[in-house]
Amino acid sequence: MPVSRRSLLKAAAAIPALSLPGIVRAESQSTLRFIPVIDLAFVDPIYSTAQVSRNHGFMVYDTLYGMSASLQVSPQMLSGHVISGDGLQWDLSLRDGLFWHDGERVLARDCVASIRRWAARDGFGGELMEATDELSAADDRTIRFRLKRPFPLLPQALGKAAINACFMMPERLASQDPFKPLTEVIGSGPFRYLADERVQGARNAYAKFERYQPRTDGKPDWTAGPKIVHYNRVVWTTTPDAGTGVAALQTGEQDWQETTPHDLLPVIKAAGDIETRILDPRGYACMLRLNHLQPPFDNPAIRRALLGAIDQSAFMTAVAGVDPTFQISPIGYFAPGTPMANEVGLDVFRGPRDYARVKADLKAAGYNGEKIVVLVPTNSLAQKPLGEIAVDSLRKAGMNVEYAGLDFAVVLQRQLKKDPVGQGGWSAAVGNWQGIDWLNPAGNTNIRGEGKVAGWYASEKMGALRSQWLAASELAEQQRICRQVQAVAFEEIPYIPIGLYKQPTAYRKAITGILDGTAVFWNVRPA
């Protein structure tokens, strides 16, 4: 007889906490036990755009600037910076006491190499380097930018917590090809990665870096302020099912689950010893990515015709349930509730879907029944239901769809292929990004139009608008440009926005100090 997820949780809740072995209770004072949303497929957070790689990155690496939960940046590895009167030279000064995990001192030349590697992968970083005439190490503690033109957003670029964050690495690693993943993990952050304890698909472990010197000023606030570690070890345990993870929370085998299924929130709240909350009110913005290199989505008219098949509320309900507290639709190309968000083009998502009309529009645009391969990560709590709704929507629109259910790591690799679908390529894939990844035209990599991101969207119009936005000094002018950006996006369809959801996290009341933003592991301590 099959056992339901809710039954499993009720059984777990019935197990008295005192029945756990004493060693587990003792370990909870020195080891934080965490359940990530998915396994850590790539340990290089510059190469990978996966959120789990970014979270891992903040454990083992550090950044020159940090970001607060209110999106303000401040020096982190730096003691400060000095800007010339004309705004064309920035001297960034490393603070004292910075060491790599291998015992070597952190030097400015390490940071220069790290910035260059990051900028080759990140859009905001690319903009910074385009404005830079010379990037050098003036001495062991000074990173110098000589600029072609003022770039007042330099701290925001180097300090953003969004993907890809500008993590610092030793020069010997940072000088390697940014388009090939690093396998060695040496950072200067508050934790060391214990590579010999990794169990693929199941476990990753970290140890407190004893030589890490937290900042002495400010207060802990997401990736800004003092990063004070209270646990000797943090162990990430990947569970095959989110319900299994919730059960482990109830029995005390785990302390914290990064993402918790919305449908289990009533069960969790009834348990009494588990807290739930939303760490980031900006939520997760979701997309249907289309392959611009291969038929039929190399045709912008077909991409536009497909908009009529997209019911954003259906996508969000599949992930977050019917409670409107946890979902927002319709959305465009900037995260709702942030300064650049606007209403341009959103009417296409309002009202009931007319699939007969969509079929006719697709045919008129040139769709001739080509096979559509949709990549669906079957081991992702959010992306699996998103993918299933995408497949259903495309089929209702009369498209010839193949559901390609794959492991998340395989999906990441396959999206890099530029081959036709008959040679192992792909047509469409779903994705979920944090709202902080969709703040502006410089940070939202997916609308940059440089043809570098999987999906291969290229646009001269978008590049010109982005340059205008970077040059704008007034908020009203930036917002005006972003309305134009969204208008161009709905004309060219770099991808299709499919809604935003807010994701609860869950943790035992035995721990406290979890910061808002994303899952970071300093400041967390036994209650």
N, C-alpha and C positions, 0 to 999 in steps of 0.2 A: 504493500500500500504506500503510495507516495506521501512524503512529509512536506507540508507547506512551509514557506519561509516563516510565516507568523507562528506556526506550531513550534518550529525550532526555537524561536525566540522565547516563547512562553516556557518551554522546557529549560532553556538556559537560565531564565529569570528565577526558576524554582530552586536552583542550586545555591545553597547558602555560601556566602563568601568565605566563611570560616573553614569550609571543606577544602579550600585550596591549600596546597602544600606550603609550609612556612617559608620555603626558599623563594617562592614566587612573591610572597608579601615582602620579604626582605629585599629582593631584587628591585621592587618597585620604587624604593628609595634612592637607588643609584642608576637605574636604567629606565628610560622613557620608552614605552612600547607603542609604536605608531603604525597605523594601517594607511599606506598611500593609496591614491585612487587607482593606480596601475603600477606595474613593475617598471623599474628603472632600466629601460632598454639601452640608453646612451648616457655615459657619465660625463660627456663633454657638452656643457650647456651653451657653448658658442655654436657648435655644429647643429645641435638639436633644437627644434622649436617646441618640444613637448614641455608641458607645465611641470611634469615630474622631474625633468632634467633641470629646469630653472630652480625648483625647490631644493634639489640636491646641490645646485651651484651655490645657493646662499648659505648652505651649511659649511662647505669646505673652502669656498673662495670668499673674497671680500671685494668691495667696490670703493672707488675713490670718493664718491658721494653716496649718501643714503637717502631713502625716500620715506616720508611719514605716511600714515594712513590718510591724511588730508592732501597727499600728493605734493608736499613741499620737500625740497631737497636741501641737504646740508652736508658739510664735509664729514667723511667717514674714515677712510684711510689717510685723509689729508688733515694737516693742521690748519690749512686755509689756502687762499689764493690771492694773488695780486694782479690787477688788471691795469694796463697802461691807459693813459688819458684818452688815446684815440680808439681804445677798445680792440686793438689789433694784436696785443700780446697778453697772454695769460701765463703766469707762473704758478703752478700748483705745487705745494710743499707737502711732502710725506711727513707724517708725524713719527715720533720716536717709538721704538719698541716693536717694529713690524718684522716678523720672521716667517719664512716659508716652513712648511711642515717637515722639510728635510734638514732644517736647522740653519739654512742660509738667510742672510739679511735680505729684506725686500729693497730693491734698488729702483731708481727712476727708469733705468733702461728696461727693466722687466715690465714696467707699466706701459712704456712706450710701445713695446712689442705687443703687449696685450691689447692696447687700444687699436693698433693696426689690425690685428687678427679679428677682433670684434667688429670693427667698422666694415670689414670685407663681407660680413654676413648680415649686418643690421642696417636698416634703412636710415634711421636717425644718425647712426654712426657714419654712414656714407655721406650724409649731408654735411656733417661736421668736417670730415676729411676733405670734401669738395671745397669747403671754405678755408681750409688750412694750407698755408704756404710751406710751413715747416713744423714738424713735430719732433722734438729731440729731448734728450736728458741733459740739462744744463750742468748738473752735477749729480751726485748719488741720490739727492733728496728732492731735486727740482725737475718737474715735467714742464716743458715749455711748448706752448702753442704760439706760433707766429701765423696770424690769419691774413687772408686776402681781403676780407671784409668782416665787419663786426658779426659775432655770433653769440648774442646774449643768452641763448638757450644751451650753452656748453655744459653747465652743471646738470641741467635736466637730461641731456643726452647721456652723460656719463653716469648719472645716478638713477636712471629709471629702473623701477622694479619689474617693468613689463619685459616680455620676451623680445629680443635677446638682451639681457642685462650685460653690462660691461664688466665682466669679472676679470680680476687680475691674476696672472699666472707667471711662473718663472719664465725668463726669456727663452730658455732652451725648449720649452713647450709652446710658448706663445709664438715662436718663430716658425712653427710648423704649418702646413697647409690648412687653412680654415675650412676647406671643403672636404677634408678627411677627418673622421672623428678621432680624437685623442683617446687612448685607453689608460694612460697613466694619470693619476689624480694627485696633484700636489698644489695646494693652495696656501693661503695665509689666514683663512677664516677660523671661526671658533671651534670647528670640529675637523678631525682627520677621518678620511674615508678608509675603512678596513677592507681592502679589496680581497684579502684572503678569506674573509667570512661571507663573501657574496655567494648566494645560492640562486642561480638564474630562475626567474619567475617566482621566487618565494621570499628572498631575504636580502637586505642590505644593512650594514652596520657602520656606526660612526663612534669615535671616541673623542672626548673633550681634549682640545689642544691646549696643553698646560702653559705654553708660552704665549698664548694669545693675550694681548693687552686691550681690554675694552676702552672705549673713550671714557674720559673722566668727566665730561660735561654733558648736559642735556639729560633726557630720559629715554628709556627704550620705547621706540615707536616704529613698528614694522621693521624696515631695514636701516633706520636711522637711530642715532643715539648709542648708548652703551649696550654692547651685546654680551650680557652676563649669563654664563652657562651654569646651571644648577645640577645637571646630571652628568655622571661620568661617561655614560653611553646612551646612544639612541639607536634602537633597532627598528627598522622598517620591515614589516611582515606583509607581504602581498597575499591577499585572500582571494580564493576563486570566485567568491560571491559576496556582494555587499551585506547580504543578510547574515552570512557566516561571520563577517566582521562585527556586526552589531551584537550577535550572540557572544562573541569573545569579549566585547565591552561589558556585557551584563555579568559574565562570570568572573570578570577581573583579570582575564588573561591578557587583555590589551587595555591601554590607557586612552588612546585617542584615535578616532577614525576621521580621515580627512574629509571624505564626502559620504553623506548618509542618505539613503533613499528617502524621498519625500513621503512615500506611502507608509514607511515604518515610523514616522515621527510620533504618532499617537502611542505606539507600543513603547518607544523609548521614553517618552515623557512619563508614562505610567510606571516605569521602573523606579523612578525616584532618585537614583544615585548617579544619573547621567544628565549632563547639561547638553543642550543644543543651541547653536546660534549661527548667524550668518557673519562670517569674518569680513566680507567685502560687499557692501551694499551696491557696488557697481555691477556685480553679478558676472555671468558668463554669456558673452555674445556668440551666437552660433551662425554657421555659414554652410551653404552648399557650394563647394568649390567645383568649378568646371574647367576641364582641360582645353585651353585655348589653342593648342597645337594640332589637335586631331578632330576630324569630323565626328559628330555634327557641330560640336560646340566651338569650333574655329569660326563659325558663322555668327556674328553678333545679333543678327535678326532672329536666329533660333534661340539664342540666349535670352533675348528680350521677350520672345513669345512664351517662354517657359515661366515667366513671372506669374502669369495667370493661373498656373497650377499650384502655386505655393500658398498654403494656409499656415501662416506663422503660428497661430494659436494651436493648431493640431500638433506641430512639432514640439511646442513648449509643454503642452499637456502630456505628451508622451514621456517627457523627461521629469516634469515637476508636478504633475497632477493638475487638478482643476482649481486649486486654491489660487486666486489672483495675487495673493501676497508674494508668490514665488515666481511670477512670470510677467513679462512685458512684451506686447506686440501691438501694432507693427513697429519695427525698428528699421533704421537705415544703416549708413556706413560709419556712424559714430555712436558710442555707447550712450544710451538714454540717460538724461540727468547730468551729463557733462557739458562743458561750455560750447563745444562745437556741434552738438547734436541739433538736428533741424528736421522739419517736416517735408522737405522737398522730395517729391516722387513717391511718398508713402501711400497715396490713394490706390496704387496698383494692388496693394495687399488688403484693402478694405472691402467688405462685402463678401457674399458667397462666391465660391469658385464655380466657374462655368467650363467644365472640361470639354464639352462639345466645341465650344468656341476656341479653346486652347488647341485642340486637335486641328481645327481648321487653320488657325494662325501658324502652327508649326509647319503644316503642309505648305502653306503659302510662302513661308520663310525659306523653304527648301529642304525640310526634313523628309528623308526617303526611307525610313525604316532601319537606319543604321543601328547596329547593336550598341547599347549603352552599358558599360561596365561600371557599376557603382561599388566603391570600396567601403566596406562596413567593418569597423573593429568590433568583433563579437565579445571581446573581454573588456570593453569600456562601458562603465555604468551609464554614461550620458550618450556617447556617440553611437552605441548600438541602437537604441530606440530612434535617435535622429536619423540614422541610416535606413531603418525600416520604414519610417514615414516618407523619406525621400524616394525610396524604391516604389512605394505604393503611389505616391503623387505622380511620378514619371509614367508609371504604367497607366494610371487613369487618364493621363494626357496622350495616351496612344503610342508611347515610345517602347521600343524593343529593349527591355531592361534585363541585364544579368546581375543577380545579387552575388557579390563576391565577399563572403564572410571570412574574415582573416584576423589573425592576431594583430594587436595594435602596432607592435614593432614591425611586422611585415607590411602593414599599410603605410607606415612612415617611409619605408624603403621603396615601396612600389610607386608612391607618389613622385619619386624623383625620376622615374622612367619617362622618356620622351617618345617611346615607341608606340606604334598603333596598337589598338586593343588586341588584334590578332597575334601580336608578338609580345604579349605580356604587359601591355600598357593599360591605361584606364581612361574613363570618361568623366567621372564625377566622384566626389568624396565629401563627407561631412566633417565638420570641425567645430570645436568649441574653444573660444579664447576668452581670457578674462577681459572685463570691460576696460581695464587699464591698457590693454593692447590696442584698443580702438578709440583712443583719445583725440587724435589729430592726424593730419595727412603725413606727418613725418614719422609718427610712431606706428601707424597701422600699415604694416608691411604689405598686406594683401591688396592695397589700393595704390601702391607706389607706381606701378606701371613700368617697371624696369625689366620685366621678363625674367626675373631671377628666382622668384618664389614658385614653388610647385603650383601649377596652374598656368604659369608662364604668361601672365597678363602683361602686355606692353602698351604704353600710351604716351605720346608726346604731350597731349593736352593735360594729362594728369601731372606730368613732370613740371610743366610750366606753372600750373596752379600751386603746386607744392612750393616752388621757389617763391612765388608771390606771398604765400602764407608765412614762410620763414622770414621774409623781409618785413612783414607787417608788424608794427609796434603796438597798435591799438586793438583791444579785444573786439570791438565792433567790426573792424576791418577783417580780422581773422575769421570772424563768424560769417561775414559776407562771402569771403572766399570759400569757406567750407560749404556754403549753400551751393556754390558753383561746382565744387568738387562732387557733391552728392548728385547734382544734375548730370554731370558727365558720367558718374558711376552708373546711374540708371540708364544711360544711353549705351555705354560700352559693356556693362555687366562684368566687372572683374571677378565677382562671385555673387551669389544670391544670399542676402541676409535672411535668416529664418527664425529670428526671435532672440530673446534674452531671458535667462532664468537665474534665480538666486539659489545658491547651494548651501544648505546647512552643513555644519560640521558637528561632531558629537564627541564628548570626552567625559571621563569619569570625574565626579566631584572630588576625587582624591588628588587631582592636579589643579593648579591654578596658574595664572600669569600668561595665558595664551593671548598673543597680540592680534589686533585687527590687521587685515590685509590679506596675506597668504599664509600658509603653514610655515612658520619659522620656529626655531627650537631654542633660542635664547629667551631668558626671562621666565620660561616655563619651569615650575618647581612643584614639589609635593605640597599639598594644601595643609 
